[in-house]
Amino acid sequence: GTPVACTGMIDLIVAGAGLSKCRGRCCMPIVQIHPVNLRCYNDSSGSVIIDTIDAIRPITLNWAGPNGYSSTSPTSIIQLKAGTYNVTVTDSNGTTATASVNVTQHAQLRDTMTGRNVSCYGASNGSVRITISGGRTPYSNYYWNYIGNSNFDSLNSLPTGTYAVTVSDSAGCTVSD
C-alpha cells in the first residue's frame, strides 16, 4: 500500500492513561508522564517515567527543570529534587508537544523536645517529650539513647541526664534531637 502521511500534535497525558488517537491509518502518538514524588524532604529521590504509545520512532525528549536541570533521557529522569520539570517531545516526523510535571515533597519532618527537670539532686522524676510534625504519618520507631527502640513519644521518671531521640516517619525519613 501507499504510505499515509500523518500530521498532528502529540497528546501528552500527565500521570494518567490514554489511548492512541487514530484517523484512518494514522495514529497520533501519545506520551504518558508519571511523576514519582520525593520520599523525604529535600532529598533527590524523585523521578519522572515516560511511556510512549504509537510514537513514530525515534523520539527525542528534552527536559528542563529547577536549578538549570536538563536531560535528553529517552525514557525517564531520576534523582530529582522537588520542582517543575518541562519536557519537549519530538517524533521522527517533527511533531512536537510540550508538557510540565511537578515532582513534589512532603513537609519537612520536624521535632520539638520539651522536658521537666528533676525536683532535687538524686531524684528520678524528670521527663522528656518529643512532638513531631511534617513528613508522613504515622511516626514510629522512636529510638531513645536511654532505652533504645520504643513506641513512646515521651519518657517519665528519669534521673538527671542528657536524652536524645531519633524518630522515623512512615517513609523511613528521620529527625533527631
N, C-alpha and C positions, 0 to 999 in steps of 0.2 A: 504494500500500500504506500500511498503518498504520505510523507511526514506531515504532521499537522503543526503549524506554528502556534505557539501558545504565548500569550502576553497577559500580564496582570500583576497584581500585588501578592506578596507572600502574606498569608494570615499568620499572625503571631498570637499565641494564646499563653498568657502568663498564669502559671500554676493551675492549669485546667486541662481538659481533654477535648479533643475535637476530631472531626472527620475531614478528609480532604474534600475540596470543592471541585467537582468535575463538570466540564461543559463539553459534551461530545467525547472526544478522546483526549482532551486537555485537562490535566489535573493541576490545580494551583497548589503549590506546596504549603504545608502547614509546619510551623516550628512551635514546639511546646517548650516553655521555660518553667523550670521548677526550682524555686529558691529553697535552700536549706539554711535555716537561721542559726546564729551563733549558739553554742552550748553554754558558754559562760560569758559574762560581761567583758567586753573589750578584748576577747581572745581572737584568734584567726581561724575559727573552725567553720565559718560559713562557706557555702558553695552554691553554684547555680548549675543545674543539669539541663542539657539541651537534648530534645528529641526532634528529629526532622522526619516528616512524613511526606512522601511524594515530592521531595525536592529534586530538582534536576541537578545532579551532581556534576562536578564538585560544587560544594557551597563553601563560602567563607564567612566567618564571623569576626567582627571587630568589636572588642569590648573596651569600654572606658568606665572608670569608677573613681571613688574618692582618692584624694592624695596622689593624683597622677596615675592611678592604676590603668594598665592597658594589657590586652591579651588578644591573640588570634587563635586561641584554642578552638578546635573544631567540634568538641563535644561538651566539655564542662570546664568551669573555672573553680578553683579550690583555694583553700587557705585565705579566705576573705575576711576582712573586717566588716562591721556593720556599715551600711550605706546604700546609696542608689547606684546601680550598675546599668549602663546603657549598652545595647547591642545593635549593630547593623548587620543584617543577614543579606548576603548576595548569592544568588544561584548562578549556574553557568550561562543562563540566558541574560544575565544582567538585571534580573528582577531583584529589587531590594525592599527591605522593610526594616523598621527600627522599633525598638521597644525598650522600656525601662522596667527594672525589677528591684524591689527593696529587699535587702538582707537585713533582718532585724535582730535585736538582742533584748533580753530581759533586763530589768532594772538591776543596778549593781547590788550585789549581796553585801549588806552592811550589818554591823552589830553595835550594840550599846551594852556595856557592862556596868552594873551597879553593885554595890556591896554595903555591908554593915560590919563595922569593926567589932572586935571582941570587947566586952564590957570592962574587963580588967586583966592584968597580967596572969597568964596561965589558964585563962578561961577558954572554952571551946564553944562559944555561942555567936561566932561571926557567920556571915552568909555572903553569897555572891550569886548574881543572876545575870544571864545574858538574854537580850532581846534581839531578835533577828528580823530583818526586813529585806525586801528585794529578792532577787534570784527566783527560784521556783520552789513552791511549797510542795510537799511538806518538808520541813527541815528535820534532819536526822543525824545520827552518829555524832553526838556531842562528845568530843574527846577532851576530857579534863586532865591536866597534868597531875592532879591529886588522886584521881581514882581510875583513869583510863576511859574506855568507851562506856557511854551510858545513853539513855534516852532522856536525861534530865536537863532542863534549861536552868536549873538552879541547884546550889548545894547549901546545906544548912549545918549547924553545929560544927563549924570549922574553927580550928585554932589559928593563931596569928600565922600569916604566911603570904606567899605570892601565888596567885591562882591564874592559870591560863587555860583557854579553851579554843578548840578548833571545831567548827560546825560545817557540815555538808548540807547542800540542798539536794533536791531530787535529781538534778542533772549531774551531781558529783562536784559541783563548784564549792570552794571552801572560803571561809573567812576565819581569821584568828584574832584573839585579843588576849 
